[in-house]
Every structure is written in C-alpha cells, then in structure tokens.
C-alpha cells in the first residue's frame, strides 16, 4: 500500500482522501489495540467406554451347581459384598470338612501346621473369609458356598441361571464400576502437535447439560487407517452415574492461556495479500494506513503480531476506509 493519509473534515460523516476526494457516508468509529489473555480451542468427538481398571470378572476356582441366584438380571446394579449366588461345590464342601477335622485334630496340639494348611486351601479356592470363620465357629461344614460381589457396579455379563452347572475358571459374571469412565476421542494426525500443548479438556454429552472436566491418560500408539485417526483416552469422574458406555461425546480442548495484542477483525482489512489497519493520525480526523501482521484468535478477533502496539487507536471498520476512487487510482 502506497503512503496514503485520510483527512476527516469537520463536516459530519464526510471523509475525503488527499488527492482524489471521495465521500464516505459513515461515521468513523475507533478502537484501541489491547492486550488480551486468551487460549485457542479445538473440537473433537468420541465415545464413552468402560474403564478397564474397573471391570471385574468373577471366575470361581472351583466347579459346582447354582442353588440360588441373586444377581438374576443383566445390567442389575450390585453393591460390594452383596451376595450374587449360592452354589454347591463338592470340592469346597470337602475342603470345609478337612478344615473342621484339622481343627479337631490340632486342638490340643502345639503344631498347627495341618490346620493352617487346611485354611489356606479354602482361601486359595477363593472362599469368603467370613464363611471360613463360620466353619470353625459352627463346627459344621455347610454344603453351600456364597459368591459375593467384589466391587460395586453393573452386571454386564451373566452366564448362569438357577440350577446351572459350571466348571472351574468359567466366567460367571462381569461387574463394571462406572464411577470412573473413559472417553476415547478421535484425533487426526495433524492434531498431535496441538494435543501436546493442551491444558484441559471439557466434555459434553447430548443426555445431560453438565460439562465434565477430563484428563488425558494415553494416546494409543495405533492409527486407524480407514479414518486416519488416533485414539486419545480421557479419564472422567462419573459420580452422578449420568454417563454410560456407548454415549457420544463432544470434546473441547484448550491450550494454556497467553497474552496477545488484539483487534476486532473489522479493524483490519486484506488488500493484495497484505493486512492493513488505519491508525489515528497526529491531527483530528487524520488516519494513516499501517501494514500489520495478524493471526486468527477466534472468529471475531485477530492477534496483532507486528505493526501496532498496545494503546494505539485505529478505525474500527477498516472497510469504510477503502475508498473506491483510491482503489481505482491504484493508491492501495
């Protein structure tokens, strides 16, 4: 842009350029270059999945038969320590009788090795401690054994019914605790440098107005070739139990806030590949075009990287300064 100065005459709303005179039938509004603390944001999408650390599979170390089933429905919520099923296991029943016999044999002996061994066998069969203690207390072995919930959560897998037979190591139940969940976010390859600068994640869902803060746990070291995306695992506290696996998530990420010189985008104009602002001159009604370097902060604001300093006053609507006669004459 050639050196050009606009002079605003005292006549209200009449703007003339030196040289060819042109009327601008608009009032000239100004704005100051200011420092603003802001951060950038980016939107990604993903899905809720169960936190694998809170998934518990119940696979007894003995075989047997189901006598009474308490956890009788899929997706039922159970609390830690709640009975899931009462079963009969010949192996456990025999181990209980051996424990009682060992107790009677060692009762008046100083060597308790046999008793300890019999108790250890029951523990290794994963019989509940309270049930082992009950054997000695009652001096009688119950043929039935109770399987208890090792944690609170929802029953996502149920492979037995009343009267079912099962083998040792069979997966009878899978309990999933949803107090903590994961969100697996889809990240494009180009976003990897951005993710290294991200300070926090805000995750929202269609089913609730609550916005959740999340922490990044792991960027999976595997690319999905069909989508050209990687998966970023986010960790969310789900104490309200509003979030369930499979829910669609919108993830807004922010980098660390920085201080920038800013101007409204209306105060900057692009001409011939260069950006300009019109700074207030020395005299009233005088405006000088200044070349500036800019970056986009958001959809309404530019970051000024050179050409102006904090406190400079410029025309707020630079488009009005683009005088049609001046363009025709090649002035800028």
Secondary structure, DSSP 8 states (H G I E B T S, - for coil): ----EEEE-SSTT-EEESSS-----S---EEE-EEEEE--EEEEEEEEEE-GGGEEEE--SS-EEEEEES--STT-EE-TT-EEEEEE-HHHHHHHHHHHHHHHHHTT-S--HHHHHHHHHHHHTT--HHHHHHHHHHTS--SEEEEE-SS-EEEEEE---TT-EE-TT---EEEE--SEEEEEEEEEGGGHHHHTTEEEEEEEETTEEEEEEEEEEEE-S--BTTTTEEEEEEEEE-TT----TT-EEEEEEEE--EEEEEEEGGG-EEETTEEEEEEE-SSTTEEEEEEEEEEEEETTEEEEEES--TT-EEES-GGGG--HHHHHTT--
